[in-house]
Structures are given as C-alpha cells and as structure tokens.
C-alpha cells in the first residue's frame, strides 16, 4: 500500500516537472514563426529572450517567500496553470512588445514552478525515503524534447503557433485533475533556536555552506549544458564542417542521452554512492567535451556530446536531493538557493562564450565548457560523506 502511494505521488510530481520543459521546448521550436509574426529583427528578438530569462530569474527570487507563505503545493499548481494559459496567449502577439509581455509572464511562472516542483520532489524523497529526483529532472528534459519535436512537426505542417500551442496544452492538461490531489503537503521544519526578532519575525540567515556549494556546482552544470544548446550546432557547422542537418542533431543527441540516464539514475543511487556517481559522471562529461574539441569528425563530436549528456544527467538531481536534505533547512529555501545560483550560471555563460568567440574564435571559447566539466569533478568531493 505504501509503495502504491509512492508510485502515484511520484507520477503526479513528475507530471509537473514535464510542464516547464514542454512549454519552453514548444516556445523555442516555433521561434522562427513567432519572429515573423511579430515582425521582429534579430536585435529585438534577442531582447525578448533576455527579458524572458530575467523574468525567470525574478521568479526564482520570489519563490521561497511565496512557498513559505502559501505552500509549494499551491505555488506549483497556480504557476503551472498560468504557464499553460500564457503559452497560447504569447502566440497571439502581433508586435515585439506584446511578445515581450507574454515572455515576462511565462518567465515568472517558470521561475516559480522550478523551485516549487523541486521542493515537492525533495519532500517526496524525505516522506518515502526513496530517491526519485533524477526521474523528476528526466521528466523536465522529456518535456523539452516532446515540445521541440511537436513544434517541429507542426512547423513542417505549416500550422500556426497558436493552434500548435493550444493543442499541446489541451492534451497535457487532460491528466491534471488526476495529479493535483496527489501533490505533497509541505513539511514543517522545526528549529530548536529560531532566529527571530522581538516581534516574532524570523531574521535572514545565510544558508549552510554545503547548500551554497551545491548551488555553485549546479551553476557549472547548467552553464556547461547551456553551451551545448546555444553553441553546439553552430560549432559543428562552422568549425567542424558538418552539414546543417547533422549540426542540428547536437542538442537532440545530448537531450536523449540525458533523459535515458535520468530514468535509471535513481536506481543507480541504491547501488552506488553519490560520490561515485557524480565523479564518474563528471569524468565522462570531461571525456565527452574533450572529444568534441579534439575530434575532426562530426560523428565523433556527436558521440562526445552524447557522452556529456550521459555524464551530466545525474549530477543536478543529486545536488538538489542532497541540498534539500540538510538538517534544519526547509526544502523551499534549499531549492531556491540552488536554483538561483544555477540559473545565474546559465545566464552568465552564453555572453561570456560569445565575447571569447568574437575575440579568439569559437574553438578556443568552448574550452570554457571543458573547464566547467572539470569543476564538476571537483564538486563530486562534496559527497565523500555518505547520505544520512
């Protein structure tokens, strides 16, 4: 009976992880059509995407206090519902300003949903004492792949984005009535010596160093993954001489390997230590990125990116899982700190790569990704101590 409850709760939580990935994958896949629809140039579109990212970062910052006030269960329900509504509305935009406004709303919802759904997953692990974080993040990656594939299909059929988005949202929402009642009620973290003001309000306290280090390691992982999505196809096309169709397979290879590995990573955690999994994954990512930089064959480069996907897949879920299990820290705070730091790395890395590529060439600039993978190797030593 307990196992049946866990399976149902796990499926319900994974459903909400799929939502942001599905929305983001669908939106980015139809970007050319949206660009033409709103008559935006490249500079205006770049500004819209920057606004999208900044709104997501603001959502992350707002998430922890909102979750403490209203519960992660309510925040994840409302933020994902709003996200499903805003996606088709974005497709109705007729100007860059209207598209930017829609992106502000979607970015805020994605930021709020990110922390709330990770909080739910942390509490699910704690309540049932079973690892499931990797499957949850696999759900997010799966959502991104499904969104991109359906977007590509509808684009090939010359279907307008609004109908594309509306159908995807409608099909996804069908399972929502089953999943909502199975979300976790928030656990209350009791502290022996709460830091409070005379009026009873809790003062700000720095999160433990371990959580901050988990966040910084996650930032390296997010930034390294960002180099694959932002620059991988261009690197193969312009530096390695691959055909455009071959170069377009970079992120697909990476994502498919990421999803596949995350579906079995929780089982691996029952047989191997987190230290061994993170260290092995980081070394595999180093090997993959080294292959990408050194190989001349586009096929070998795709194999290198696939190795990166396999190696990096279990790292971020373990960082969230272990960071959220620190005694005396509520799950929403741990999730918010790790998410904010990780997202910061994702925002900062693309401009850095672009500046280095402009000055020294893309081949040299992508050595940053290799350095980030080496930082992941160092981050593995956070987990020398076994889980409690």
C-alpha positions as CSV (number, residue, x, y, z in Angstrom):
1,X,0.0,0.0,0.0
2,X,2.8,2.4,0.9
3,X,4.6,1.6,-2.4
4,X,1.4,2.2,-4.4
5,X,1.0,5.6,-2.7
6,X,4.7,6.4,-3.6
7,X,4.3,5.4,-7.2
8,X,1.1,7.6,-7.6
9,X,2.7,10.5,-5.8
10,X,5.9,10.1,-7.9
11,X,3.9,10.1,-11.1
12,X,2.0,13.2,-10.0
13,X,5.1,15.1,-9.2
14,X,6.8,14.1,-12.4
15,X,3.8,15.4,-14.3
16,X,4.5,18.9,-13.0
17,X,8.2,18.7,-14.0
18,X,7.2,18.0,-17.6
19,X,5.2,21.2,-17.8
20,X,8.0,23.9,-17.9
21,X,10.1,21.7,-20.2
22,X,7.2,21.2,-22.6
23,X,6.3,24.9,-22.6
24,X,10.0,26.0,-23.2
25,X,10.6,23.4,-25.9
26,X,7.4,24.3,-27.7
27,X,8.1,28.0,-27.5
28,X,11.7,27.9,-28.7
29,X,10.8,25.4,-31.5
30,X,8.3,27.9,-33.0
31,X,10.6,30.9,-32.5
32,X,11.1,31.5,-36.3
33,X,7.3,31.6,-36.9
34,X,6.8,33.9,-33.9
35,X,9.6,36.2,-35.1
36,X,7.9,36.5,-38.5
37,X,4.5,37.0,-36.9
38,X,5.6,40.0,-34.7
39,X,7.9,41.4,-37.4
40,X,10.9,41.5,-35.1
41,X,14.5,41.8,-36.2
42,X,17.4,39.8,-34.5
43,X,18.2,42.6,-32.0
44,X,14.5,42.8,-30.9
45,X,14.2,39.0,-30.6
46,X,17.4,38.9,-28.6
47,X,16.0,41.5,-26.2
48,X,12.8,39.5,-25.9
49,X,14.8,36.4,-25.0
50,X,16.8,38.4,-22.5
51,X,13.6,39.6,-20.9
52,X,12.4,36.0,-20.7
53,X,15.5,34.9,-18.9
54,X,15.4,37.9,-16.5
55,X,11.8,37.3,-15.6
56,X,12.6,33.6,-14.8
57,X,15.4,34.8,-12.5
58,X,12.9,37.2,-10.7
59,X,10.5,34.2,-10.3
60,X,13.2,32.2,-8.7
61,X,13.9,35.0,-6.2
62,X,10.2,35.4,-5.3
63,X,9.6,31.7,-5.0
64,X,10.9,30.9,-1.5
65,X,8.9,33.5,0.4
66,X,5.8,32.7,-1.6
67,X,6.2,29.0,-0.9
68,X,6.7,29.6,2.9
69,X,3.6,31.8,2.8
70,X,1.3,29.7,0.6
71,X,2.9,26.2,0.3
72,X,4.8,24.6,-2.6
73,X,1.7,22.6,-3.4
74,X,-0.4,25.8,-4.1
75,X,2.5,27.6,-5.9
76,X,3.2,24.7,-8.3
77,X,-0.5,24.3,-9.1
78,X,-1.1,28.0,-9.8
79,X,2.3,28.7,-11.6
80,X,1.9,25.7,-14.0
81,X,-1.7,26.5,-14.7
82,X,-0.8,30.1,-15.5
83,X,2.1,28.9,-17.7
84,X,-0.3,26.7,-19.7
85,X,-2.5,29.7,-20.2
86,X,0.2,32.2,-21.2
87,X,1.8,29.9,-23.8
88,X,-1.1,30.2,-26.3
89,X,-1.6,33.8,-25.4
90,X,2.1,34.5,-26.5
91,X,1.2,33.1,-29.9
92,X,-1.4,35.8,-30.3
93,X,1.2,38.6,-30.1
94,X,1.3,40.9,-33.1
95,X,4.3,43.1,-32.0
96,X,7.6,42.5,-30.3
97,X,6.3,44.5,-27.2
98,X,3.3,42.1,-26.9
99,X,5.6,39.1,-27.2
100,X,7.9,40.5,-24.6
101,X,5.0,41.0,-22.2
102,X,4.0,37.4,-22.7
103,X,7.6,36.3,-22.1
104,X,7.6,38.2,-18.8
105,X,4.6,36.3,-17.6
106,X,5.9,32.9,-18.8
107,X,9.4,33.6,-17.3
108,X,7.9,34.5,-13.9
109,X,5.8,31.3,-13.9
110,X,8.7,29.1,-14.9
111,X,10.9,30.5,-12.1
112,X,8.1,29.9,-9.5
113,X,7.4,26.5,-10.8
114,X,11.1,25.5,-10.9
115,X,11.5,26.0,-7.1
116,X,8.1,24.7,-6.1
117,X,8.4,21.5,-8.1
118,X,11.9,20.8,-6.7
119,X,10.5,21.4,-3.2
120,X,7.8,18.9,-3.9
121,X,10.3,16.3,-5.1
122,X,12.6,16.9,-2.1
123,X,9.6,16.3,0.3
124,X,8.6,13.2,-1.6
125,X,12.0,11.7,-1.2
126,X,12.0,12.6,2.5
127,X,8.5,11.3,3.2
128,X,9.0,7.9,1.5
129,X,12.8,7.6,2.0
130,X,13.3,6.7,-1.7
131,X,15.4,8.5,-4.3
132,X,13.3,9.9,-7.2
133,X,14.9,13.3,-8.1
134,X,16.6,12.1,-11.2
135,X,13.4,10.8,-12.7
136,X,11.8,14.2,-11.9
137,X,14.5,16.1,-13.8
138,X,14.2,13.5,-16.5
139,X,10.6,14.5,-16.8
140,X,11.7,18.1,-17.4
141,X,14.1,17.0,-20.1
142,X,11.5,14.8,-21.6
143,X,9.1,17.7,-21.7
144,X,11.6,19.8,-23.6
145,X,12.2,17.0,-26.1
146,X,8.5,16.5,-26.7
147,X,7.9,20.2,-27.0
148,X,10.7,20.6,-29.6
149,X,9.5,17.5,-31.6
150,X,5.9,18.6,-31.7
151,X,6.9,22.1,-32.6
152,X,9.0,20.8,-35.4
153,X,6.1,18.6,-36.6
154,X,3.6,21.5,-36.6
155,X,6.1,23.8,-38.3
156,X,6.6,21.2,-41.0
157,X,2.8,21.0,-41.4
158,X,2.7,24.9,-41.6
159,X,0.3,25.1,-38.6
160,X,0.2,28.5,-36.9
161,X,1.9,28.6,-33.4
162,X,-1.4,29.5,-31.6
163,X,-3.0,26.2,-32.7
164,X,0.2,24.3,-32.1
165,X,0.4,25.6,-28.5
166,X,-3.3,25.2,-27.8
167,X,-3.4,21.6,-28.8
168,X,-0.2,20.7,-26.8
169,X,-1.6,22.5,-23.7
170,X,-5.0,20.8,-24.1
171,X,-3.5,17.3,-24.4
172,X,-1.2,17.9,-21.5
173,X,-3.9,19.3,-19.2
174,X,-6.1,16.2,-19.6
175,X,-4.1,14.4,-16.8
176,X,-4.1,17.4,-14.5
177,X,-7.3,16.5,-12.5
178,X,-5.6,13.2,-11.5
179,X,-2.3,14.7,-10.5
180,X,-3.3,17.7,-8.4
181,X,-4.8,15.8,-5.4
182,X,-1.6,13.7,-5.2
183,X,0.8,16.5,-4.6
184,X,2.7,16.5,-1.3
185,X,1.6,18.6,1.7
186,X,4.5,20.8,2.9
187,X,6.6,19.5,5.8
188,X,7.3,21.9,8.6
189,X,10.9,22.2,9.6
190,X,11.3,22.8,13.4
191,X,14.3,24.6,14.7
192,X,15.5,24.5,18.4
193,X,16.8,28.0,18.3
194,X,15.0,30.0,15.6
195,X,16.5,33.4,14.9
196,X,13.6,35.8,15.4
197,X,13.1,39.4,16.0
198,X,11.3,40.6,19.2
199,X,8.1,40.9,17.0
200,X,8.3,37.3,16.1
201,X,9.5,37.7,12.6
202,X,12.4,35.4,11.5
203,X,15.6,37.2,10.6
204,X,17.5,36.4,7.4
205,X,20.1,33.6,7.9
206,X,22.7,32.6,5.4
207,X,22.1,29.1,4.1
208,X,24.7,26.4,5.1
209,X,27.9,26.4,3.1
210,X,27.1,22.9,1.7
211,X,23.9,24.2,0.0
212,X,25.8,27.2,-1.5
213,X,28.5,24.8,-2.8
214,X,25.7,22.6,-4.3
215,X,24.3,25.7,-6.0
216,X,27.7,26.7,-7.4
217,X,28.3,23.2,-8.7
218,X,24.8,23.3,-10.3
219,X,25.7,26.6,-11.9
220,X,28.7,24.9,-13.6
221,X,26.4,22.1,-14.8
222,X,23.7,24.4,-16.1
223,X,26.3,26.6,-17.8
224,X,28.0,23.6,-19.4
225,X,24.7,22.4,-20.7
226,X,23.9,25.8,-22.0
227,X,27.0,25.7,-24.2
228,X,25.6,22.6,-25.9
229,X,22.2,24.2,-26.6
230,X,23.4,27.7,-27.5
231,X,26.7,26.9,-29.4
232,X,26.8,23.2,-30.2
233,X,25.1,23.3,-33.6
234,X,27.0,26.4,-34.7
235,X,30.3,24.8,-33.6
236,X,29.8,21.7,-35.6
237,X,28.6,23.7,-38.7
238,X,31.2,26.5,-38.7
239,X,34.2,24.9,-37.1
240,X,33.9,21.1,-37.8
241,X,32.4,21.5,-41.3
242,X,29.3,19.4,-40.6
243,X,26.2,19.7,-42.8
244,X,23.4,21.8,-41.3
245,X,21.1,18.8,-40.8
246,X,23.9,17.0,-38.9
247,X,24.7,20.0,-36.8
248,X,21.1,20.3,-35.8
249,X,21.3,16.9,-34.1
250,X,23.7,18.1,-31.3
251,X,21.1,19.1,-28.7
252,X,18.8,16.1,-29.7
253,X,21.7,13.7,-29.0
254,X,22.5,15.4,-25.7
255,X,18.9,15.5,-24.6
256,X,18.0,11.9,-25.5
257,X,21.0,10.6,-23.5
258,X,20.2,12.9,-20.6
259,X,16.6,11.6,-20.4
260,X,17.7,8.0,-20.7
261,X,20.3,8.3,-18.0
262,X,18.0,10.1,-15.6
263,X,15.4,7.4,-15.8
264,X,17.8,4.9,-14.3
265,X,19.9,7.2,-12.1
266,X,17.7,6.8,-9.0
267,X,18.1,3.0,-9.2
268,X,21.9,3.6,-9.5
269,X,21.8,5.6,-6.2
270,X,20.6,2.4,-4.4
271,X,23.8,0.6,-5.5
272,X,26.5,3.2,-5.7
273,X,27.4,6.2,-3.6
274,X,26.6,9.8,-4.7
275,X,30.3,10.5,-4.8
276,X,30.9,7.6,-7.2
277,X,28.0,8.6,-9.5
278,X,28.9,12.4,-9.6
279,X,32.6,11.7,-10.0
280,X,32.0,9.1,-12.7
281,X,29.5,11.4,-14.5
282,X,31.8,14.4,-14.3
283,X,34.7,12.4,-15.7
284,X,32.5,11.1,-18.5
285,X,31.5,14.7,-19.3
286,X,35.2,15.8,-19.4
287,X,35.9,12.9,-21.8
288,X,32.9,13.9,-24.0
289,X,33.8,17.6,-24.2
290,X,37.4,16.8,-24.8
291,X,36.3,14.6,-27.7
292,X,34.2,17.4,-29.1
293,X,37.1,19.8,-29.0
294,X,39.7,17.5,-30.4
295,X,37.9,15.3,-33.0
296,X,37.6,16.4,-36.6
297,X,34.7,14.1,-37.5
298,X,31.2,15.5,-36.9
299,X,30.1,11.9,-36.0
300,X,32.7,11.7,-33.2
301,X,31.6,15.2,-32.0
302,X,28.0,14.0,-31.7
303,X,29.3,11.0,-29.8
304,X,31.2,13.4,-27.5
305,X,28.0,15.4,-26.8
306,X,26.2,12.2,-26.1
307,X,28.8,11.3,-23.5
308,X,28.3,14.7,-22.0
309,X,24.6,14.1,-21.7
310,X,25.1,10.8,-20.1
311,X,27.7,12.1,-17.6
312,X,25.9,15.2,-16.6
313,X,22.4,13.7,-16.3
314,X,22.6,12.5,-12.7
315,X,24.6,15.5,-11.3
316,X,22.0,18.2,-10.9
317,X,19.3,15.9,-9.4
318,X,21.7,14.7,-6.8
319,X,22.7,18.3,-6.0
320,X,19.0,19.2,-5.4
321,X,18.4,16.0,-3.4
322,X,21.4,16.3,-1.1
323,X,21.0,20.1,-0.7
324,X,17.3,19.7,0.2
325,X,18.1,17.1,2.9
326,X,20.4,19.3,5.0
327,X,19.0,19.2,8.6
328,X,17.3,22.4,9.9
329,X,16.7,23.9,6.4
330,X,13.3,23.8,4.8
331,X,13.1,22.3,1.3
332,X,11.9,25.5,-0.4
333,X,14.9,27.5,0.9
334,X,17.4,24.9,-0.2
335,X,15.7,24.5,-3.6
336,X,15.5,28.3,-4.1
337,X,19.2,28.9,-3.3
338,X,20.4,26.1,-5.6
339,X,18.0,27.2,-8.4
340,X,19.1,30.9,-8.2
341,X,22.8,30.1,-8.3
342,X,22.3,27.5,-11.1
343,X,20.2,29.8,-13.2
344,X,22.8,32.6,-12.7
345,X,25.4,30.4,-14.3
346,X,23.1,29.7,-17.2
347,X,22.5,33.4,-17.7
348,X,26.2,34.5,-17.5
349,X,27.8,31.8,-19.6
350,X,26.4,32.5,-23.1
351,X,27.5,36.1,-23.2
352,X,31.0,35.0,-21.9
353,X,31.2,32.4,-24.7
354,X,30.1,34.9,-27.2
355,X,32.7,37.5,-26.2
356,X,35.5,34.9,-26.2
357,X,34.4,33.6,-29.5
358,X,34.5,37.1,-31.0
359,X,38.0,37.7,-29.7
360,X,39.6,34.2,-30.1
361,X,37.3,32.0,-32.1
362,X,34.6,29.5,-31.1
363,X,37.1,26.6,-30.9
364,X,39.0,28.4,-28.1
365,X,35.9,29.8,-26.4
366,X,34.4,26.4,-25.9
367,X,37.3,25.4,-23.7
368,X,35.2,27.2,-21.1
369,X,32.8,24.2,-21.2
370,X,35.7,21.8,-20.6
371,X,36.8,23.9,-17.6
372,X,33.2,23.8,-16.2
373,X,33.2,20.0,-16.5
374,X,36.5,19.9,-14.5
375,X,34.8,22.0,-11.8
376,X,32.1,19.3,-11.7
377,X,34.8,16.8,-11.0
378,X,35.9,18.9,-8.0
379,X,32.2,19.3,-7.0
380,X,32.0,15.5,-6.6
381,X,34.1,15.7,-3.5
382,X,31.2,17.4,-1.7
383,X,29.7,13.9,-1.4
384,X,32.6,12.0,0.1
385,X,30.4,11.8,3.2
386,X,27.6,9.2,2.7
387,X,23.9,10.1,2.9
388,X,22.4,10.0,6.3
